[in-house]
Amino acid sequence: MLVSLVGSALAVDGKQLCAAGRGTAEEAYARHVALYIAHTTLGLSYTEAGRLFGRDRTTAAHACRRVEEQREIERVDQFVDRLERAACQAQLGSGRA
């Protein structure tokens, strides 16, 4: 669900979020956002979030720091907020509360 949500929102092929290697700058940014939402919104540990995307916990922690820093920019904050709300709704809709 998260791969599809973030991939669609950022016009990135969802498969690339879990692919080995960094990928393009757009793919790396989308992966950072997805890792951030997995950790902060869905409550996964850095280890669990990283594992979803084929990364380790330090990469997940780095991604979360980067996105958190960028949230000082209003348009980024609003965009991430919309994705967080959509992820919550999708999680509730799937029966996982």
C-alpha positions as CSV (number, residue, x, y, z in Angstrom):
1,M,0.0,0.0,0.0
2,L,2.7,2.5,1.0
3,V,4.8,1.8,-2.1
4,S,1.8,2.4,-4.3
5,L,0.7,5.5,-2.4
6,V,4.1,7.3,-2.5
7,G,5.0,6.1,-5.9
8,S,1.8,7.5,-7.4
9,A,2.0,10.7,-5.5
10,L,5.6,11.3,-6.7
11,A,5.2,9.8,-10.2
12,V,7.8,7.1,-9.4
13,D,7.6,3.4,-10.3
14,G,6.8,1.8,-7.0
15,K,9.1,-1.2,-7.9
16,Q,12.0,1.2,-7.8
17,L,11.4,2.1,-4.2
18,C,12.4,-1.5,-3.2
19,A,15.1,-2.0,-5.9
20,A,18.7,-2.4,-5.0
21,G,20.8,0.7,-5.4
22,R,20.0,4.3,-4.9
23,G,18.2,4.9,-8.2
24,T,17.5,8.3,-9.5
25,A,17.2,11.3,-7.2
26,E,13.4,11.2,-7.6
27,E,13.4,7.5,-6.6
28,A,15.6,8.1,-3.6
29,Y,13.4,11.0,-2.4
30,A,10.3,8.9,-2.8
31,R,11.9,6.1,-0.8
32,H,12.9,8.5,1.9
33,V,9.3,9.7,2.2
34,A,8.0,6.1,2.2
35,L,10.5,5.2,5.0
36,Y,9.5,8.2,7.0
37,I,5.8,7.4,6.7
38,A,6.4,3.8,7.6
39,H,8.2,4.8,10.7
40,T,6.3,7.9,11.9
41,T,2.8,7.1,10.8
42,L,2.6,3.4,10.6
43,G,4.7,2.9,13.8
44,L,7.3,0.6,12.3
45,S,10.8,0.6,13.9
46,Y,13.7,1.7,11.7
47,T,14.7,-1.9,11.3
48,E,11.2,-2.9,10.2
49,A,10.7,0.1,7.9
50,G,14.1,-0.5,6.3
51,R,13.4,-4.1,5.7
52,L,10.3,-3.2,3.7
53,F,12.5,-1.4,1.3
54,G,15.5,-3.6,1.3
55,R,17.5,-1.2,3.4
56,D,19.0,-1.3,6.9
57,R,18.0,0.6,10.0
58,T,20.6,3.3,9.6
59,T,19.4,4.1,6.1
60,A,15.8,4.3,7.4
61,A,16.9,6.6,10.3
62,H,18.8,8.8,7.8
63,A,15.8,9.0,5.5
64,C,13.6,10.1,8.4
65,R,16.0,12.8,9.5
66,R,16.2,14.1,5.9
67,V,12.4,14.3,5.5
68,E,11.9,15.8,9.0
69,E,14.4,18.6,8.1
70,Q,12.6,19.2,4.8
71,R,9.2,19.5,6.6
72,E,10.3,23.0,7.6
73,I,9.4,24.0,4.0
74,E,5.6,24.5,4.1
75,R,4.8,22.9,0.8
76,V,6.8,19.8,1.7
77,D,5.1,19.7,5.1
78,Q,1.6,19.9,3.5
79,F,2.5,17.2,1.0
80,V,3.9,14.8,3.6
81,D,0.9,15.5,5.8
82,R,-1.5,14.5,3.0
83,L,0.4,11.3,2.4
84,E,0.4,10.5,6.1
85,R,-3.4,11.0,6.3
86,A,-3.8,8.8,3.2
87,A,-1.6,6.1,4.7
88,C,-3.7,6.1,7.9
89,Q,-6.9,5.8,5.9
90,A,-5.6,2.9,3.9
91,Q,-4.4,1.2,7.1
92,L,-7.8,1.6,8.7
93,G,-9.5,0.5,5.6
94,S,-7.4,-2.7,5.5
95,G,-8.6,-3.6,9.0
96,R,-5.2,-2.9,10.6
97,A,-5.7,-0.4,13.4
